[in-house]
């Protein structure tokens, strides 16, 4: 094949838009944390220790999607007795609802930087819309792992009573502040 033809094919291929890159969530660096008011005395915090999922991101278009699965039985507040109660039927009912799911529907961008994501949260068998504000977002080379990845910090607010978790309201807050830290890398 002549060099001119090869060069033409290369230039056409180089101009062709690349599909979004798929990243697999790194469970060692991805946690969903929560905060809730406790009787007006303090803010109680906890996290879920096990999560999985994928992120697709195309910084040229810009576009993307997020699919995160959080194991409800991995709830951890730092106090075993409270954790068992919260995993039980009156709260998260982890036996019947083993996963909390967030699936994106659309991203909000400022130039090419994602600043929010609209999606649905499935919790306790109920599906409700949830917007997560993105306070930090970065794609690039992770020098420790020697591979490209993406990471973000996001936060949102939900009312647990809308998901059928009403135990203790109003003494234990209805409003839950959710924070998600995520890192993801190609498979």
Number of C-alpha atoms within 10 A of each C-alpha: 5 6 8 9 10 11 11 11 12 12 11 10 11 10 9 9 10 11 11 17 14 19 20 19 26 19 16 12 13 23 20 20 19 20 18 18 18 15 14 11 7 10 13 14 17 17 19 20 19 17 23 18 18 20 23 19 19 16 14 11 12 15 16 20 19 21 18 21 18 23 17 25 22 17 23 19 17 11 9 11 9 13 16 14 13 20 20 15 13 13 17 25 18 20 12 11 17 19 21 22 21 22 20 21 16 15 21 18 14 8 8 13 15 21 17 19 24 19 20 18 21 19 22 22 15 12 15 13 14 19 20 21 19 22 12 13 15 13 15 10 13 12 8 6 9 8 11 14 21 21 20 17 17 21 19 17 16 17 14 19 14 14 17 15 18 16 15 13 13 13 11 16 21 19 16 17 16 19 20 18 16 22 22 24 21 16 8
